Amino acid sequence: MEFSRFYQQAAARKGGEAAMKALLPPKPECERLREIGDDRYLSEITRCIFKAGFVWRVIENKWPDFEAAFEGFVPAYWQQVSPEVLERLADDARIVRNMQKIRTVPENARMIMEVAQDHGSFGHFLAEWPSEDQVGLLMYLKRNGARLGGNTAQYFLRRAGWDGFIMSRDVVTALTRAEILDASPTSKKGLTQAQHAFNQWHEETGLPISHLSRIVSFTVDND
């Protein structure tokens, strides 16, 4: 299916091409990924984990307190933090006191530190991973990190500025209607089907995959 059909539907729903373009995320830039500190990546991963299954607005409003409670999310510290520190955080009213999610911080800190040892920084690692293989990156994050399955890693990558798609409800609906997706959107098969379509549309249009993903979501009511 040519992407022009999605584009036309999206523009019609959003009130014209200019209105639609104003809603697109910033254009991804690999060099910006390299400039972000590893502490910011751990912070953003943690934010997305705490948002999963929770009211996003609450997490956003409390995030300055999260930053204070986790002392800036420095991976070198959190990779070897003692259990007692985690237990104190589970009683800290400044944050959402979910022990399972709190425990992801040292696990993901270790992943970031291991990656940094091989690539110089986590940002270099992300910048070097091609958008045409987002499925591979998602599998890596799920396998080596904590609670980075489902859509959590996809939202993290988008917020970090990496160029990828998000299998949101609207994107899944649009791809299913177009008979592009016939497997679970969280399965490797479903992700690969979506990846294949977005790669083709990227070659067709030259648009970033993050823009293609957002435009596809605009074709569905109640975006």
C-alpha positions in Angstrom: 0.0 0.0 0.0 1.4 3.4 -1.0 1.9 5.8 1.8 0.2 8.6 -0.1 -3.2 7.1 0.9 -2.3 7.3 4.6 -1.0 10.9 4.1 -4.1 12.1 2.4 -6.4 10.5 5.0 -4.3 12.0 7.8 -4.3 15.5 6.3 -8.1 15.4 5.8 -8.7 14.3 9.4 -6.3 16.9 10.9 -7.6 19.9 8.9 -5.0 20.1 6.2 -1.4 19.4 5.5 0.0 22.4 7.5 -2.1 21.5 10.5 -0.9 17.9 10.4 2.8 18.8 10.0 2.6 21.0 13.1 1.7 17.9 15.1 4.7 15.8 14.1 7.6 15.2 16.5 10.9 17.0 16.0 13.1 15.5 13.2 15.4 12.9 14.8 19.2 13.8 14.7 21.8 11.1 15.4 24.3 13.6 16.6 22.0 14.8 19.3 21.7 11.2 20.6 25.5 11.2 21.1 25.4 14.4 23.1 22.9 13.2 25.7 24.4 12.0 28.9 23.9 8.4 30.1 22.2 9.7 33.3 19.5 11.3 31.1 18.9 8.0 29.3 18.5 6.1 32.6 16.1 8.9 33.7 14.0 8.6 30.6 13.9 4.8 30.7 12.7 5.0 34.3 10.1 7.6 33.5 8.7 5.4 30.7 8.7 2.4 33.0 6.8 4.3 35.7 4.3 5.6 33.2 3.4 2.1 31.9 0.0 1.2 33.3 -0.2 4.4 35.3 -1.6 7.9 34.8 1.1 9.6 32.8 0.2 13.1 34.1 0.9 12.0 37.7 4.4 10.8 36.8 5.1 14.0 34.8 4.0 16.2 37.7 6.1 14.2 40.2 9.2 13.9 37.9 11.3 16.6 39.6 10.8 14.7 42.8 11.9 11.5 41.1 15.0 13.2 39.9 15.8 14.3 43.5 15.0 10.9 45.0 17.2 9.1 42.5 19.9 11.7 42.8 20.1 12.5 39.1 20.1 8.9 37.9 23.9 8.5 37.6 24.3 4.9 36.2 27.7 4.3 37.8 26.1 4.8 41.2 22.9 3.0 40.6 24.4 -0.1 39.0 25.9 -1.1 42.4 23.4 0.5 44.8 22.6 -1.4 48.0 19.3 -3.1 48.7 18.8 -0.8 51.6 18.8 2.3 49.3 16.0 0.6 47.3 14.1 -0.2 50.4 14.2 3.5 51.5 13.0 4.6 48.1 10.0 2.2 48.5 9.0 4.4 51.5 9.8 7.7 49.8 6.6 9.7 49.4 8.2 11.9 46.7 7.9 9.1 44.2 5.4 6.4 43.2 6.3 3.6 45.6 6.3 0.6 43.3 9.1 -1.7 44.4 9.1 -3.7 41.2 9.6 -0.6 39.2 12.2 0.8 41.6 14.3 -2.3 41.2 14.5 -1.7 37.4 16.8 1.3 38.0 20.0 -0.7 39.0 19.2 -3.3 36.3 18.9 -0.7 33.6 21.9 1.2 34.9 24.0 -2.0 34.5 22.8 -2.3 30.9 23.7 1.3 30.2 27.2 0.9 31.7 27.9 -2.3 29.8 26.8 -0.7 26.5 29.0 2.4 27.3 32.0 0.2 27.9 31.7 -1.1 24.3 30.5 2.0 22.5 31.7 4.9 24.6 28.3 5.9 25.7 24.7 4.7 25.5 24.0 7.6 23.1 26.7 6.4 20.7 25.1 3.0 20.8 21.7 4.3 19.9 23.1 6.6 17.2 24.8 3.7 15.6 21.8 1.4 15.5 19.9 1.8 12.2 16.3 2.8 12.2 15.6 0.1 9.6 16.2 -2.5 12.4 14.1 -1.2 15.2 12.9 -4.7 15.9 16.5 -5.8 16.7 17.0 -2.8 19.0 13.7 -3.5 20.8 14.7 -7.2 21.3 18.1 -6.0 22.7 16.5 -3.7 25.2 14.0 -6.3 26.3 16.6 -9.0 26.7 19.2 -6.9 28.4 17.2 -4.3 30.3 14.3 -4.6 32.8 10.6 -4.0 32.1 11.4 -2.8 28.5 9.0 -5.0 26.7 5.6 -4.0 25.2 5.5 -0.4 24.1 7.7 0.9 26.9 11.0 0.8 24.9 9.2 2.3 21.9 8.1 5.3 23.9 11.5 5.6 25.4 13.2 5.7 22.0 10.8 8.3 20.7 11.3 10.5 23.7 15.0 10.2 23.5 14.9 11.3 19.8 15.7 8.0 18.1 13.9 7.6 14.8 11.4 4.8 15.2 7.7 3.8 15.1 5.3 3.3 18.0 2.8 0.5 18.0 0.1 2.7 19.6 -3.5 1.6 19.5 -4.2 3.9 16.5 -1.1 2.7 14.5 -2.1 -0.9 15.1 -5.7 -0.2 14.0 -4.5 1.5 10.8 -2.0 -1.2 9.9 -4.5 -3.9 10.6 -7.2 -2.2 8.4 -4.6 -2.0 5.6 -3.9 -5.7 6.0 -0.3 -5.0 6.8 -0.5 -6.4 10.3 -2.0 -9.9 11.0 -0.1 -10.8 14.1 0.0 -9.6 17.7 1.6 -6.1 17.7 3.8 -7.0 20.6 5.1 -10.2 19.0 8.3 -10.3 16.9 6.3 -11.2 13.9 4.0 -8.3 14.3 6.8 -5.9 14.9 8.6 -7.2 11.8 5.6 -6.7 9.7 5.3 -3.1 10.8 9.0 -2.6 10.3 8.9 -3.8 6.8 6.0 -1.4 6.0 7.7 1.6 7.6 11.0 0.8 5.8 9.3 0.7 2.5 7.5 4.0 3.2 10.7 5.6 4.3 12.3 4.7 1.0 9.2 5.9 -0.9 8.9 9.3 0.9 12.2 10.1 2.5 10.4 11.0 5.7 11.7 9.9 9.1 10.1 6.7 10.4 8.9 8.6 13.5 6.9 11.0 11.2 5.5 8.1 9.2 4.3 6.4 12.4 2.6 9.6 13.6 1.0 10.2 10.3 -0.4 6.7 10.2 -1.9 7.3 13.7 -3.7 10.4 12.4 -5.8 8.3 10.0 -7.7 6.8 12.9 -10.5 8.6 14.8 -9.8 9.6 18.5 -6.0 9.8 18.0 
